[in-house]
Amino acid sequence: MTTPLHTRIMDDLKAAMKAGDKEAVARLRGITAKLKDLDVEARARQAEVKEGDVHAALRSMIKSRTESAALYHKGGRPELAEKEEAEISTIKHYLPPEVDQATLEKAIGETIASTGAAGLKDMGRVMAALKERFGAALDAGKAGPLVKARLTQAN
């Protein structure tokens, strides 16, 4: 796998190793391990890893770390929560900026109108159109509940 993003992550890992930044090295190795998993999975399917696949994997990593950080905070383990939050920050560095809330809400309204979505059964069509429009800048985890709420109001 040789996406530009993968190359950038590997270059950053090398720089962190040369600088002796053990924490950054550990966080970047976590990312590269996930990228290796993607590569192995793609080879099994005789496919290539695309930039979108990498973005999806990084978003998945953020989601799991966000959940872990919340549990650590709830369990009174702020030091572990801080570690997870540092990893989230590192991962976000490699993603394009997310679509802001106002733009997303406006786009959802426009997409519902343009696709003629009338209820929850059309949610997949609306989400697909939003993903096509925004690509990696769309956080489906944030967009999904907004789309669902809007489609539920339509009924």
N, C-alpha and C positions, 0 to 999 in steps of 0.2 A: 504494500500500500504506500503510495507516495503522493497523497494529496498535499497541497500547499500548507494546509493547517497542520498536518502530521509533521511535515518538515520543520515548521516553525516551533512546534512543541519539542521536537528532538533537539533543535538548536538551543532552545531555552534550557533544556535539561543539561546539555553539555556545558552551557555557560554557568549554570548553578553548581555543577560538579566542580568546575575550575575555580569558582569563587568560594567553594567550601560551604555553601549554604545547605546544610543537611535537611532542614525543614522543607525548603523549596524542592530539593531533589526528591524527597519522599512524596510530596504532593504530585510532582510531575511524573514520577514513576507509577503512581496510581492511575494517572491519565493514560500513560503509554501502555499499561497492562490492559486497560479497557480497549484501547485501539488495537492491540494485538489480538484480543478476543474477536473483535470485529473482522479483522483480517482472516483469522482462521475460519470463522463462520462463512465469510464470503468465498473463501477457497473451496469449502465443502459444497457450496452451491454453484461453483465455477462462475462466480461473479466478481465484480470489482467493488471496492469500497468507495463510495462517493462522498463528497463533502457534506451532503445532507445527512448521510448515515452517521458521520462523525458528530455533526451538530446534535442529532437526535440522541446519540449515546451520551454526549456531554450534558444535555438537558436531563437525561435520566439520572446521571450521577448527581446533578444538583438536587433533583427531587429527593433522592434517597438520603443525601446528606442533610437536607433541610428537615426531613422527618426525624433523622437521628439527633440533630441539634435540639429540636423541640423536646424530644424525649429526655435528653441529657439535662436541659434546663429544668424540666418538670421533676426529674429525679435528683436535683440538687448537685449536678456534676458540671459546673460552669467551665472547668478546664477542658473537659472533653467537648463541650458545646463549642468553645472557642476554636478548638482544633478543626471541628467540622466546618465552622464558619470560615476559617482560613482556607480550607480546601474549596469551599464554594466560591470564594473570591478568586482563587487561582483559576478555577474552571471557567468562571464567567469571563475572565480575561480573553479566552479563546473563542467566545461566541460573539456574533454581531450584536449591536445594541438592540434591546427588545423594543417592540412597538409600544409607544406610551398609551396610557389608559384612554385618553380622549380620542386619539386616532383609532384605537382598536374599537371602541364603542361606535364611532361613526362608521367605520368600515363594516362592522357587523350589521348595522342597519341597512347600509347600501347593499351588502351582499344578500341579505334576506330579501330585499326588494327585487334585486336583479335576478335572483334564482327562483323567485316566486315561492319561497319556502313558506309553508302554512302551519307547520307543527313539528313536533319532535321527530317524526319520521323523516324529516328533511335535514336533520342536524348534520349527518354525514356529508351531504352535498354542500352545505354552508361551510363546514370546517375545511373541506377539500378546496373550495374556492378561496378561503382565507389563506390556506397554506400556499396555494399557487401564487397569490398576490404578494404575500410577505416573505415567503421562504423561511429561512433560518431565523429571521427576526421575530417570528411568531412563536410565542410560548403557548402551545396547545393546552397546557394545564391551566392557564389563566383564561384563555379564550373560550374553552369548552363550557365552563359554568355560565359565562356571560351569554353565549349563544343559546344555551339551554333555557336560561331565564327569559331571554327575549322571545324565543319560540313558544315558551309556555304562556307568556303574556298574550301572544297572538291568538291563542285559542279562547 
